[in-house]
Amino acid sequence: MVQEIQAKSILVASKLPDTDYVINPYTGCSFGCSYCYASFMGRFVDKKVEDWGLYVYPKINLPEVLEKELIKIKDKSKSIFFSSVTDPYQGLEAKYKLTRSALELLLKYNWTGEIGILTKSQLVVRDIDLFKKFKNIEVGLTITSTDDAVSTFLEKSAPPASDRLNALEKLNKEGVHTYAFVGPLLPHFSATPEKIKNIFDALQKVGVKEIYMEHINLSPYIKKRLMGKIKGEDKKIIEKFYLAESKDYKRELENVISEILKDYKFKLRLNEVISHK
Ligand code: SF4
């Protein structure tokens, strides 16, 4: 279900630790990843957590609202992140170009602060022309696996991992500052030494130098939706997901990662695997 809406604000003060503002051009995300923490957003539009991925509300007045906000804001050196609760390059962006409009406005008003982008979509390469005009921008792709079957299973409508790796390669070749967000680390599907090495090899091959890594977030509302998705899997796989909440599991996985990282030249951002309490 796609329903165009009028937003009251676009540039929103951020609750994320290293970002001043966030821009979410859409409410909802058609990619519908089974582990998505943003599924709680349904409560603002009268949808259930289980409906996540089935609705998107494009904020079609984004250009007008953002332009008014940018005219008012004096300090243009603050950081902005696209996007905290949606994917800024999900399929509808090809039609609505809301993320692109926002970037064009930030250029028009000489935004000097850091612009961060994170997506699972190869559509991001469409905007390389704009990225090149910013002095302070970085573009990240989320890579949870190198196996397209895993993306198709747990990131239902998101582009497969291979497309995301191709996008990273293209961005790097064009000289855009990139990073990979390796997370969430999915028990069984990606959080094994062999599969982590596969991811690192693939990232190295496409020229990525900086990575974030993140443990899986198993807050109750996420777990409920995710477990519904994997309920038909082997019992041992399901057990691993339950185990992934424990401190011992996380510590052990972090040890494995730090050993593997010694063989690569990646900069691990934040110097740790991000963990949710
Ligand atoms: S792409 Fe990101 S925002 Fe969209 S469903 Fe997946 S995790 Fe959530």
Boltz pocket constraint, residues with backbone or C-beta under 6 A from the ligand:
constraints:
  - pocket:
      binder: B
      contacts: [[A, 29], [A, 30], [A, 31], [A, 32], [A, 33], [A, 35], [A, 36], [A, 37], [A, 38], [A, 84], [A, 85], [A, 86], [A, 87], [A, 120], [A, 155], [A, 158]]
      max_distance: 6.0
